[in-house]
Amino acid sequence: MNDMSRVPAPSHFPHSATDTQDWSVEAVVALYELPFNDLLLRAQQIHRENFPDADVELATLLSIKTGGCPEDCAYCPQAARYHTGVVAGKLIPLEEVVAAAKAAKQNGATRFCMGAAWREPKEREVEKVETMISAVKSLGLETCATLGMLKEEQAQRLKQAGLDYYNHNLDSSPDFYPEIITTRDYQDRLDTIKNVRQAGLKVCCGGIVGMGESRLQRAGLIAQLASLDPYPESVPINHLVQVPGTPLDGATPLDPLEFVRTIAVARITMPTARVRLSAGRQDFSEAVQALCFMAGANSIFYGEKLLTACNQEAAADRALLAKLGLKTCGAGDATGCGDCSSATHA
Ligand code: SF4
């Protein structure tokens, strides 16, 4: 049974980034429990009010340091402790980053994201990433990075180097979180997001669903994200990619329609955010992805790889967008404007 009395009336929904409000888990659950079509209608209305062009961002992501991570995120093939076949590498050379960024720009990219599998960057690593950020920025691209936990002083340095966005996901609700990660706590994540905000960077922050959490816990994640003040500019919603060797391999798959509901609830609670279909999109049919766009998703990862998780072929993405008549933001038909909402990094 739906308890409509618990759902805020549409006029009470936040309609801009400055309308951030505290969302209770109960209010978010009430959204989840709306009849599917009612939920999608509300989400689409709010989406169109805030994104009249209804365009879709296409995100590109480069792994600048793969694998060998000391953390124990149960979904992640880059954690050194799991035997997943991911070969740990070193930080890639600046020239490779620049070449990839140039290629992305040539394909119409407006933003370029760099991801490194670290618990947190060390001093010398920050210096190297600063150089990469400056080089990418000088190409005329927006920049973003996901490097693990960040101190405020480090965030300021990256900002000065030309960083626009920083990605750091909350991953799950606070109560489910200890079942997924034990090597850092939820407050560490909130602290990094605070440090990033203090430095004047834009925030890309989302989570992963399909890890065995309940609907209540999915609502708990969305309530946390929507209650950040302000809520993130970009909200990647990942669908667990099950990787053999990780503890979450074999988890019960999430009903695709529950994923669509999650997108809709994110859109309603964070009206001006770019809600991104991130890792795991390849598990969904075109019809489910179309429903996600209807529910208010307006950004996707584009290309063949999301750090280490396979993504759909770029050509298939372009064909789907064309089939749906969806415009992409930026120039060209192969735009890559992406926040660094990595598939597998925190
Ligand atoms: S998600 Fe990020 S922090 Fe966690 S194990 Fe993977 S690379 Fe490390």
Residues whose N, C-alpha, C, O or C-beta is under 5 A from the ligand:
A	BS01	SF4	C69 E71 D72 C73 C76 Q78 A79 A117 W118 T344 H345 A346
